């Protein structure tokens, strides 16, 4: 037996017990006749003591040569510690070692196995198995497990059945790119890895499963942005015989359950709801962070028709009141203006109003606006004495997006984004379609199976951009953690949707024929939602970097630096698959 | 709201309640002025009554036109049923319908949605969403969910952490064929889908996760045999600082937990253990079904050196005593001899001994053996009066395999394979290596990371076939449901193993370099096991066909008949992947 106890469990009440422990050498302190070793495992750290007066010389000798990360087994007696360490649960005791057994040696790790490591991102990914030994990463993975268990328990108790859907499915050119898998037995043909189990969960509803969920890997061959992974995990859910209200209630229950179970945070009452239009108007963003205010004030009425042409020509003039920063120096403000003019934000400039402590205003456009005008701005943006009003103008969508970026930046600077505060929000009534400038056509904003709101189907022909969908997102602290919709369950309406999305009947049939056919055999009304497990876990865990919550993440080029994948494969393998690599030089 | 109750929950205590129900039309009985409809959902069946005397004529009219599998919603009052149906939980009541709402029509299904359907295998796979509506399949999927939940709860309680490992990994020519995934961003390179997360779970042990599990999809591009799937699910587990005894104890606890939770079957005491050698000798099989006897008796000593040359020239003469079939007619026995001579079994012939009820014997080789001889055979095979001893001879391995097939066949015929009886067994001490005639080399019987038993490493050079491994299988009712081993955790021993498996140091480094490197940074002793989730579930569920426990299985050509995958992909997709399809005519 390698151990009688873990390194996290011995207490003062265990004193005088003979124990066997195993683990990694975290740290060795050598005083010559006394050697202390911190022995680490997943459960904690226990101090070992090798005492020259009480132990044979060879043992002290052996202990003094232990290196960092050596794997050892020791036998010894639990004794009271001279200088107790109140910072660790085992801090009252230490082990007087009588036997030391080196189970495995270790080279010196390429970075320190400490909470704050000196290892860079790439090095940590290459030696991920060492990175996982560090408390923060290990605790993140354990936290992720707890999230998954809590999700499964909640949904199981609500009569949901976890059903495993296939990974080797069929490619669908619509949407993001698929990863494909050549079939050896069906030459020239390919499977695709699922971007989500969308069609399968709908088929399970047709199949009468009533309530389905699955924590499932999904795949998307996109050009990776920061913090995107080619494979990611989804909490995928679907229910039959429900309306939007049923779905929102059940899944806000899930989020509340997770917050209560994992964070001890109890959300009272319903999670607030906001329409997409309102979110865009108030926050310039369909996933607003409502932990703090700074709602947009639209100033067109009070700021236009004066002599300030920049505003007069703008489609939208909007501002936010940044709390308590009227003391920003001219230099601070110039820097802020530079910040909003960065290409990533893209504003042309920024007008500001200092709300003085005495109730007067001082703005960068005093030439055009008097105190009375500015007082109206303050009223509309909700500014109080001490605040700084920041105003942007121009094209409506651009202003909203820029002002949203500014709002988030100021919240960050002011420490308003407290990761231990949780402010969930439903955003509802999303547009059904989204116009794409590049291809000059409409795309499904959610996906092609989303149902339009009742009575809006007629608008599809005349004002497609205005049709609202029965679609909803669950937003947490400015992040979309889940999204879903009421589905179309009627063949004819699905045909109409495909037509509006530019599918010919043949294309629709080729790609989704099985779904359209299934709908002819008694499809029930159904709806669903999917949560991004990686994102949800990281936000609940108080961080925004999903890689820190994934055991073996890939880098931004989609590479696994540890196993060095992807890699070339044997010619024989290619031939068996009837494939040739054909790289065109550019 | 689509429903106030499901179709499985109304009871006599609900009489007089106004309810709303939704579901599928299972059955319509039309008596003109009275129409009964069986309304079905996942939870059960509720009888609806449309009564011409108590309801408007239009309602009766509408109800009488309902077709099978129509999706409807009804409102009505719960009333006491005239002729109660004790076979269903809702059999005391029916719903007097006041409002009928057709939610969706249905074409006539291609097969009946009944427990015993008229649909063939292919048709059922093509319309799997309809097949899932049938009670047996639906109950199987719900059962599978319960198995998964019970596994997760047991292992979580034992401090195991479920860690998600990547699906896009690296191809390893060793073992079965990989499915590969071309990388668009890394041209000419491929990911592979995991055959199991073996190396990742070992790296998690190096990473100090201590106890890992995962219910995870695995992929194997093999020529499919009956009841094999290209993608399958594994309960994958690994532990650090353990010896074989720790693993066996913990995981027999898991099986006992599943049997108790899901089947109400309580296994007393330890699960029996048998060495591989003993299993082969007694049952000719490394996964013996021990629900019944018929252990092999080796008859060389008592049957050779007489004048029967067939036996004299045989490496092994072995027999089983088939209970209670001494009454088989000559014709029955001839048929049985034909059966063992089928190419699938491959015996050349069979000698039999009737154990007469009076204690005498009558055999097909009476010419060579007297009563005394045959009494010895009976003693060795454990035959009693009334039994039939069946004896095969020839090459040892062949005889064992043939006699094992015969034993299973006779057990099947005699009804000894009761699916509701559960007889688990550990088979231990497997050989480390397995000789392959085709390639004239040894392969790892389990996998290249399995540790040889202590003190046997030396045998590797001289008698590699005799080296035993610290490997174990958990067998249930004649099926291997799980298998695992103590792993090598030492770089040098792993190098030695790779050498013996015919890897050059370069090959070993190219494929497993990251693992060998990881072992240099303090790898702990570790061991693991993996269970076939599909197989385990089906056996616990009392069936042996895994397809019946998979929501969307593929057929024997690896095709998903429902979505028609795999399929060709667009030329543009291929070009983006720098690939050309290159099918060679044969």
Boltz contact constraints between the chains, C-beta under 6 A:
constraints:
  - contact:
      token1: [A, 2]
      token2: [B, 241]
      max_distance: 6.0
  - contact:
      token1: [A, 3]
      token2: [B, 241]
      max_distance: 6.0
  - contact:
      token1: [A, 22]
      token2: [B, 241]
      max_distance: 6.0
  - contact:
      token1: [A, 24]
      token2: [B, 522]
      max_distance: 6.0
  - contact:
      token1: [A, 42]
      token2: [B, 208]
      max_distance: 6.0
  - contact:
      token1: [A, 42]
      token2: [B, 210]
      max_distance: 6.0
  - contact:
      token1: [A, 69]
      token2: [B, 521]
      max_distance: 6.0
  - contact:
      token1: [A, 69]
      token2: [B, 522]
      max_distance: 6.0
  - contact:
      token1: [A, 71]
      token2: [B, 522]
      max_distance: 6.0
  - contact:
      token1: [A, 71]
      token2: [B, 524]
      max_distance: 6.0
  - contact:
      token1: [A, 104]
      token2: [B, 522]
      max_distance: 6.0
  - contact:
      token1: [A, 104]
      token2: [B, 523]
      max_distance: 6.0
  - contact:
      token1: [A, 106]
      token2: [B, 521]
      max_distance: 6.0
  - contact:
      token1: [A, 106]
      token2: [B, 522]
      max_distance: 6.0
  - contact:
      token1: [A, 107]
      token2: [B, 520]
      max_distance: 6.0
  - contact:
      token1: [A, 107]
      token2: [B, 521]
      max_distance: 6.0
  - contact:
      token1: [A, 109]
      token2: [B, 521]
      max_distance: 6.0
  - contact:
      token1: [A, 129]
      token2: [B, 203]
      max_distance: 6.0
  - contact:
      token1: [A, 129]
      token2: [B, 206]
      max_distance: 6.0
  - contact:
      token1: [A, 129]
      token2: [B, 207]
      max_distance: 6.0
  - contact:
      token1: [A, 129]
      token2: [B, 518]
      max_distance: 6.0
  - contact:
      token1: [A, 130]
      token2: [B, 521]
      max_distance: 6.0
  - contact:
      token1: [A, 132]
      token2: [B, 207]
      max_distance: 6.0
  - contact:
      token1: [A, 133]
      token2: [B, 207]
      max_distance: 6.0
  - contact:
      token1: [A, 133]
      token2: [B, 208]
      max_distance: 6.0
  - contact:
      token1: [A, 141]
      token2: [B, 163]
      max_distance: 6.0
  - contact:
      token1: [A, 142]
      token2: [B, 161]
      max_distance: 6.0
  - contact:
      token1: [A, 145]
      token2: [B, 161]
      max_distance: 6.0
  - contact:
      token1: [A, 145]
      token2: [B, 162]
      max_distance: 6.0
  - contact:
      token1: [A, 149]
      token2: [B, 156]
      max_distance: 6.0
  - contact:
      token1: [A, 156]
      token2: [B, 149]
      max_distance: 6.0
  - contact:
      token1: [A, 161]
      token2: [B, 142]
      max_distance: 6.0
  - contact:
      token1: [A, 161]
      token2: [B, 145]
      max_distance: 6.0
  - contact:
      token1: [A, 162]
      token2: [B, 145]
      max_distance: 6.0
  - contact:
      token1: [A, 163]
      token2: [B, 141]
      max_distance: 6.0
  - contact:
      token1: [A, 163]
      token2: [B, 551]
      max_distance: 6.0
  - contact:
      token1: [A, 166]
      token2: [B, 552]
      max_distance: 6.0
  - contact:
      token1: [A, 167]
      token2: [B, 217]
      max_distance: 6.0
  - contact:
      token1: [A, 167]
      token2: [B, 231]
      max_distance: 6.0
  - contact:
      token1: [A, 168]
      token2: [B, 231]
      max_distance: 6.0
  - contact:
      token1: [A, 169]
      token2: [B, 565]
      max_distance: 6.0
  - contact:
      token1: [A, 170]
      token2: [B, 563]
      max_distance: 6.0
  - contact:
      token1: [A, 170]
      token2: [B, 565]
      max_distance: 6.0
  - contact:
      token1: [A, 170]
      token2: [B, 567]
      max_distance: 6.0
  - contact:
      token1: [A, 171]
      token2: [B, 569]
      max_distance: 6.0
  - contact:
      token1: [A, 179]
      token2: [B, 181]
      max_distance: 6.0
  - contact:
      token1: [A, 180]
      token2: [B, 569]
      max_distance: 6.0
  - contact:
      token1: [A, 181]
      token2: [B, 179]
      max_distance: 6.0
  - contact:
      token1: [A, 181]
      token2: [B, 181]
      max_distance: 6.0
  - contact:
      token1: [A, 183]
      token2: [B, 566]
      max_distance: 6.0
  - contact:
      token1: [A, 184]
      token2: [B, 221]
      max_distance: 6.0
  - contact:
      token1: [A, 185]
      token2: [B, 557]
      max_distance: 6.0
  - contact:
      token1: [A, 185]
      token2: [B, 558]
      max_distance: 6.0
  - contact:
      token1: [A, 186]
      token2: [B, 566]
      max_distance: 6.0
  - contact:
      token1: [A, 187]
      token2: [B, 583]
      max_distance: 6.0
  - contact:
      token1: [A, 188]
      token2: [B, 581]
      max_distance: 6.0
  - contact:
      token1: [A, 188]
      token2: [B, 583]
      max_distance: 6.0
  - contact:
      token1: [A, 189]
      token2: [B, 566]
      max_distance: 6.0
  - contact:
      token1: [A, 189]
      token2: [B, 567]
      max_distance: 6.0
  - contact:
      token1: [A, 189]
      token2: [B, 568]
      max_distance: 6.0
  - contact:
      token1: [A, 190]
      token2: [B, 566]
      max_distance: 6.0
  - contact:
      token1: [A, 190]
      token2: [B, 569]
      max_distance: 6.0
  - contact:
      token1: [A, 191]
      token2: [B, 565]
      max_distance: 6.0
  - contact:
      token1: [A, 191]
      token2: [B, 566]
      max_distance: 6.0
  - contact:
      token1: [A, 203]
      token2: [B, 129]
      max_distance: 6.0
  - contact:
      token1: [A, 206]
      token2: [B, 129]
      max_distance: 6.0
  - contact:
      token1: [A, 207]
      token2: [B, 129]
      max_distance: 6.0
  - contact:
      token1: [A, 207]
      token2: [B, 132]
      max_distance: 6.0
  - contact:
      token1: [A, 207]
      token2: [B, 133]
      max_distance: 6.0
  - contact:
      token1: [A, 208]
      token2: [B, 42]
      max_distance: 6.0
  - contact:
      token1: [A, 208]
      token2: [B, 133]
      max_distance: 6.0
  - contact:
      token1: [A, 210]
      token2: [B, 42]
      max_distance: 6.0
  - contact:
      token1: [A, 217]
      token2: [B, 167]
      max_distance: 6.0
  - contact:
      token1: [A, 221]
      token2: [B, 184]
      max_distance: 6.0
  - contact:
      token1: [A, 231]
      token2: [B, 167]
      max_distance: 6.0
  - contact:
      token1: [A, 231]
      token2: [B, 168]
      max_distance: 6.0
  - contact:
      token1: [A, 241]
      token2: [B, 2]
      max_distance: 6.0
  - contact:
      token1: [A, 241]
      token2: [B, 3]
      max_distance: 6.0
  - contact:
      token1: [A, 241]
      token2: [B, 22]
      max_distance: 6.0
  - contact:
      token1: [A, 514]
      token2: [B, 562]
      max_distance: 6.0
  - contact:
      token1: [A, 514]
      token2: [B, 563]
      max_distance: 6.0
  - contact:
      token1: [A, 518]
      token2: [B, 129]
      max_distance: 6.0
  - contact:
      token1: [A, 520]
      token2: [B, 107]
      max_distance: 6.0
  - contact:
      token1: [A, 521]
      token2: [B, 69]
      max_distance: 6.0
  - contact:
      token1: [A, 521]
      token2: [B, 106]
      max_distance: 6.0
  - contact:
      token1: [A, 521]
      token2: [B, 107]
      max_distance: 6.0
  - contact:
      token1: [A, 521]
      token2: [B, 109]
      max_distance: 6.0
  - contact:
      token1: [A, 521]
      token2: [B, 130]
      max_distance: 6.0
  - contact:
      token1: [A, 522]
      token2: [B, 24]
      max_distance: 6.0
  - contact:
      token1: [A, 522]
      token2: [B, 69]
      max_distance: 6.0
  - contact:
      token1: [A, 522]
      token2: [B, 71]
      max_distance: 6.0
  - contact:
      token1: [A, 522]
      token2: [B, 104]
      max_distance: 6.0
  - contact:
      token1: [A, 522]
      token2: [B, 106]
      max_distance: 6.0
  - contact:
      token1: [A, 523]
      token2: [B, 104]
      max_distance: 6.0
  - contact:
      token1: [A, 524]
      token2: [B, 71]
      max_distance: 6.0
  - contact:
      token1: [A, 551]
      token2: [B, 163]
      max_distance: 6.0
  - contact:
      token1: [A, 552]
      token2: [B, 166]
      max_distance: 6.0
  - contact:
      token1: [A, 557]
      token2: [B, 185]
      max_distance: 6.0
  - contact:
      token1: [A, 558]
      token2: [B, 185]
      max_distance: 6.0
  - contact:
      token1: [A, 562]
      token2: [B, 514]
      max_distance: 6.0
  - contact:
      token1: [A, 563]
      token2: [B, 170]
      max_distance: 6.0
  - contact:
      token1: [A, 563]
      token2: [B, 514]
      max_distance: 6.0
  - contact:
      token1: [A, 565]
      token2: [B, 169]
      max_distance: 6.0
  - contact:
      token1: [A, 565]
      token2: [B, 170]
      max_distance: 6.0
  - contact:
      token1: [A, 565]
      token2: [B, 191]
      max_distance: 6.0
  - contact:
      token1: [A, 566]
      token2: [B, 183]
      max_distance: 6.0
  - contact:
      token1: [A, 566]
      token2: [B, 186]
      max_distance: 6.0
  - contact:
      token1: [A, 566]
      token2: [B, 189]
      max_distance: 6.0
  - contact:
      token1: [A, 566]
      token2: [B, 190]
      max_distance: 6.0
  - contact:
      token1: [A, 566]
      token2: [B, 191]
      max_distance: 6.0
  - contact:
      token1: [A, 567]
      token2: [B, 170]
      max_distance: 6.0
  - contact:
      token1: [A, 567]
      token2: [B, 189]
      max_distance: 6.0
  - contact:
      token1: [A, 568]
      token2: [B, 189]
      max_distance: 6.0
  - contact:
      token1: [A, 569]
      token2: [B, 171]
      max_distance: 6.0
  - contact:
      token1: [A, 569]
      token2: [B, 180]
      max_distance: 6.0
  - contact:
      token1: [A, 569]
      token2: [B, 190]
      max_distance: 6.0
  - contact:
      token1: [A, 578]
      token2: [B, 581]
      max_distance: 6.0
  - contact:
      token1: [A, 578]
      token2: [B, 582]
      max_distance: 6.0
  - contact:
      token1: [A, 578]
      token2: [B, 583]
      max_distance: 6.0
  - contact:
      token1: [A, 579]
      token2: [B, 579]
      max_distance: 6.0
  - contact:
      token1: [A, 580]
      token2: [B, 580]
      max_distance: 6.0
  - contact:
      token1: [A, 580]
      token2: [B, 582]
      max_distance: 6.0
  - contact:
      token1: [A, 581]
      token2: [B, 188]
      max_distance: 6.0
  - contact:
      token1: [A, 581]
      token2: [B, 578]
      max_distance: 6.0
  - contact:
      token1: [A, 582]
      token2: [B, 578]
      max_distance: 6.0
  - contact:
      token1: [A, 582]
      token2: [B, 580]
      max_distance: 6.0
  - contact:
      token1: [A, 583]
      token2: [B, 187]
      max_distance: 6.0
  - contact:
      token1: [A, 583]
      token2: [B, 188]
      max_distance: 6.0
  - contact:
      token1: [A, 583]
      token2: [B, 578]
      max_distance: 6.0
